[in-house]
Amino acid sequence: MAPEDCTRLAEVRAGVDALDRALVAMLATWFGYIRAAARIMPSREAVRDEARKAGVIAAAVAEAEAHGIPADVVGDIWERLVEGSIVYEFAEWHWIRG
């Protein structure tokens, strides 16, 4: 059900719960790409790329603005997501190389 069609709180909550599941499934794919990057990265130093991080966050903020949603909130979420991904990639990089 589309948000604008909701007339009861139960419908809103059901929609949010469904989106939570979909978002986690998408994050599983995101982290799959992070694992792939860890496998491909030639060195530990290549994992942290501040220019790439800034570009990813800026793109998410721009997308939020285009959708008319709070860009500052999206920026905060992406900051945490990207930084957490870097930490995860470091761990995976070390695990792969034993």
CORRA-V605187 format. One record per residue. N is the residue number from 1. RES is the residue in one small letter. PHI is phi as a letter, one per 40 degrees, with the letter a starting at -180 (999 if undefined). BURIAL is b if it has 16 or more other ideal C-beta (glycine too) atoms within 10 Angstrom, else e. D_CENTER is the distance of its C-alpha to the mean C-alpha in Angstrom with 1 decimal. Layout:
BEGIN
n=N res=RES phi=PHI burial=BURIAL d_center=D_CENTER
n=N res=RES phi=PHI burial=BURIAL d_center=D_CENTER
END
This chain:
BEGIN
n=1 res=m phi=999 burial=e d_center=24.2
n=2 res=a phi=c burial=e d_center=23.0
n=3 res=p phi=d burial=e d_center=22.5
n=4 res=e phi=c burial=e d_center=25.6
n=5 res=d phi=c burial=e d_center=27.7
n=6 res=c phi=c burial=e d_center=27.1
n=7 res=t phi=b burial=e d_center=30.3
n=8 res=r phi=b burial=e d_center=29.8
n=9 res=l phi=c burial=e d_center=27.3
n=10 res=a phi=c burial=e d_center=27.2
n=11 res=e phi=c burial=e d_center=25.8
n=12 res=v phi=c burial=e d_center=23.1
n=13 res=r phi=c burial=e d_center=22.1
n=14 res=a phi=c burial=e d_center=22.3
n=15 res=g phi=c burial=e d_center=20.0
n=16 res=v phi=c burial=e d_center=17.4
n=17 res=d phi=c burial=e d_center=17.8
n=18 res=a phi=c burial=e d_center=17.4
n=19 res=l phi=c burial=e d_center=14.1
n=20 res=d phi=d burial=e d_center=12.9
n=21 res=r phi=c burial=e d_center=14.0
n=22 res=a phi=c burial=e d_center=12.5
n=23 res=l phi=c burial=e d_center=8.9
n=24 res=v phi=c burial=e d_center=9.5
n=25 res=a phi=c burial=e d_center=11.0
n=26 res=m phi=c burial=e d_center=8.3
n=27 res=l phi=c burial=e d_center=6.1
n=28 res=a phi=c burial=e d_center=9.5
n=29 res=t phi=c burial=e d_center=9.7
n=30 res=w phi=d burial=e d_center=6.6
n=31 res=f phi=c burial=b d_center=8.5
n=32 res=g phi=c burial=e d_center=11.6
n=33 res=y phi=c burial=e d_center=11.1
n=34 res=i phi=c burial=b d_center=10.6
n=35 res=r phi=c burial=e d_center=13.8
n=36 res=a phi=c burial=e d_center=15.4
n=37 res=a phi=c burial=b d_center=14.9
n=38 res=a phi=c burial=b d_center=16.5
n=39 res=r phi=c burial=e d_center=19.3
n=40 res=i phi=c burial=e d_center=19.9
n=41 res=m phi=d burial=b d_center=19.7
n=42 res=p phi=c burial=e d_center=23.3
n=43 res=s phi=a burial=e d_center=23.2
n=44 res=r phi=c burial=e d_center=21.4
n=45 res=e phi=c burial=e d_center=21.7
n=46 res=a phi=c burial=e d_center=19.7
n=47 res=v phi=c burial=b d_center=16.5
n=48 res=r phi=c burial=e d_center=16.1
n=49 res=d phi=b burial=e d_center=16.1
n=50 res=e phi=c burial=e d_center=16.1
n=51 res=a phi=c burial=e d_center=16.9
n=52 res=r phi=c burial=e d_center=13.9
n=53 res=k phi=d burial=b d_center=11.6
n=54 res=a phi=c burial=e d_center=13.6
n=55 res=g phi=c burial=e d_center=13.4
n=56 res=v phi=c burial=b d_center=9.7
n=57 res=i phi=c burial=b d_center=9.7
n=58 res=a phi=c burial=e d_center=13.0
n=59 res=a phi=c burial=e d_center=12.0
n=60 res=a phi=c burial=b d_center=9.4
n=61 res=v phi=c burial=b d_center=12.3
n=62 res=a phi=c burial=e d_center=14.8
n=63 res=e phi=c burial=e d_center=13.2
n=64 res=a phi=c burial=b d_center=13.3
n=65 res=e phi=c burial=e d_center=16.8
n=66 res=a phi=c burial=e d_center=17.8
n=67 res=h phi=c burial=e d_center=17.0
n=68 res=g phi=g burial=e d_center=18.8
n=69 res=i phi=b burial=e d_center=16.3
n=70 res=p phi=c burial=e d_center=16.0
n=71 res=a phi=c burial=b d_center=14.5
n=72 res=d phi=c burial=e d_center=15.0
n=73 res=v phi=c burial=e d_center=13.0
n=74 res=v phi=c burial=b d_center=10.0
n=75 res=g phi=d burial=e d_center=10.7
n=76 res=d phi=c burial=e d_center=10.9
n=77 res=i phi=c burial=e d_center=7.7
n=78 res=w phi=c burial=b d_center=6.0
n=79 res=e phi=d burial=e d_center=8.9
n=80 res=r phi=c burial=e d_center=8.3
n=81 res=l phi=c burial=b d_center=4.8
n=82 res=v phi=c burial=b d_center=6.6
n=83 res=e phi=c burial=e d_center=9.8
n=84 res=g phi=c burial=e d_center=9.1
n=85 res=s phi=c burial=b d_center=8.2
n=86 res=i phi=c burial=b d_center=11.4
n=87 res=v phi=c burial=e d_center=13.3
n=88 res=y phi=c burial=b d_center=12.4
n=89 res=e phi=c burial=b d_center=13.5
n=90 res=f phi=d burial=e d_center=16.6
n=91 res=a phi=c burial=e d_center=17.5
n=92 res=e phi=c burial=b d_center=17.2
n=93 res=w phi=d burial=b d_center=19.1
n=94 res=h phi=c burial=e d_center=21.8
n=95 res=w phi=c burial=e d_center=22.0
n=96 res=i phi=c burial=e d_center=22.5
n=97 res=r phi=c burial=e d_center=25.2
n=98 res=g phi=g burial=e d_center=26.8
END
